[in-house]
Amino acid sequence: MKAPAFDYVRPQSLGEAMALLAKSSGEARLLAGGQSLLALMNLRIAAPALLIDIARLPELAAAVDGVDRVILGAGITHAMIEDTRVPDPSRGLMPRAAASLAYRAIRNRGTIGGSLALADPAAEWPAVFAALDGEITVASPRGRRSLNCAGFSTGIYETQLAEDEILENVRIPKLSPGARWGYVKLARKSGEFANALAVAVADPARRFCRIVLGAANGPPIVLAAASQVLAEGRSDPDRLRGAVAADLDRAADRHFDDFQRHLNIVAAARALQQVTA
């Protein structure tokens, strides 16, 4: 199938893009990499009247290496992170996650902003940035606001973005030299969406420990009990699995079947073990 008819415009600035989006009355969609949106349009699942192409906006391509954090524009591609063409505040976690995302052709064009804004429940970046305690800046004609990555996704393909807002950048704190991380993606073959995804980060110097479960039938889940085990530096496999199981019991609204539950426990326990080994 082919996409239904639509109008197309390429604004020259972020301000112009925000104005176009605000005037569209919800009938426009932003186009960056287009790796998800164009497929949805070809399947007639999405039918925007107007596409606003923001792929070449310089404001969304900026990468700023600050004292304690890195700011990455929403237009940064997965491949740029994979190839470390932008500063890496994660000490290798982000390039590792980028390399596991789909295929190189998709990574060349797909963007971090597009991934976060789409909020596909199986996507990698929502879980990774939540585990890194990142913040998202969104912009509209009404001004800017900051949102925590851990709560940005509110449902399947749902976020805190208003209809007239554009995701501008992601701010990621720098991990300390002694920080460790774990990343486990379980999929049937390379390039596929995750059946289970776990990201663990331990940064004792910042007193920050967090483990996040992605591919979780909805937004990423911050595993509180497992994060506490991580903070304690425990490496006992039974204790790790028990903590993850307790967190999953508190997420009954996700309706994991027995197989999904098993995969989630395995992924989370392996990510924890990577950190504590």
Number of C-alpha atoms within 10 A of each C-alpha: 8 11 16 13 11 11 10 14 13 15 18 13 14 18 14 13 23 19 15 18 24 18 11 14 10 14 14 22 19 19 20 26 24 18 18 16 20 17 15 15 18 14 14 14 12 15 20 19 15 20 20 19 19 23 21 14 19 13 16 21 18 16 20 14 14 14 8 11 18 21 23 26 25 30 27 27 26 27 23 17 23 23 12 13 12 19 18 21 21 24 17 15 20 21 18 15 19 23 17 20 23 18 14 16 10 18 22 16 18 24 27 27 25 23 20 25 21 18 24 23 22 22 22 29 25 29 30 29 25 25 26 30 19 21 21 24 20 21 20 21 15 10 8 13 12 15 15 16 25 23 16 22 24 15 15 15 14 17 16 14 16 11 15 21 22 23 23 21 25 26 24 23 19 23 24 16 11 10 18 20 25 21 23 22 24 18 13 10 8 13 14 14 21 24 17 23 29 33 30 32 29 27 19 16 11 11 8 17 25 25 33 28 28 31 25 27 17 19 27 31 23 22 23 18 19 27 24 16 21 24 18 11 17 16 17 12 13 9 14 24 20 15 23 26 21 14 19 22 14 11 14 9 10 14 13 17 8 9 8 16 18 13 16 27 23 20 26 31 28 22 23 33 20 17 20 19 8
